[in-house]
């Protein structure tokens, strides 16, 4: 994620869900606007400054990720 009006530090979020285009056919869920809002709020609380230039800010929300094992 990045601010449209003034590009700065990009927010990169790792979730506990497989990507919809995963090669294994693991079930995935849509990213909802409420998920995006929660990630932004969490990143801001952890020190993300979207208007400042710099390296991407990584937010890891992968706790509870269950690895898919195809049958």
GIPEDA-V443130 format. One record per backbone hydrogen bond with DSSP energy under -1.0 kcal/mol. CO is the residue of the C=O (numbers start at 1). NH is the residue of the N-H. If there is no record, write none. Layout:
BEGIN
{{CO & NH} {CO & NH}}
END
This chain:
BEGIN
{{1 & 11} {10 & 57} {12 & 59} {14 & 61} {19 & 22} {32 & 36} {33 & 37} {34 & 38} {35 & 39} {36 & 40} {37 & 41} {38 & 42} {39 & 43} {40 & 44} {41 & 45} {42 & 46} {43 & 48} {44 & 47} {49 & 52} {52 & 9} {57 & 12} {59 & 14} {62 & 65}}
END
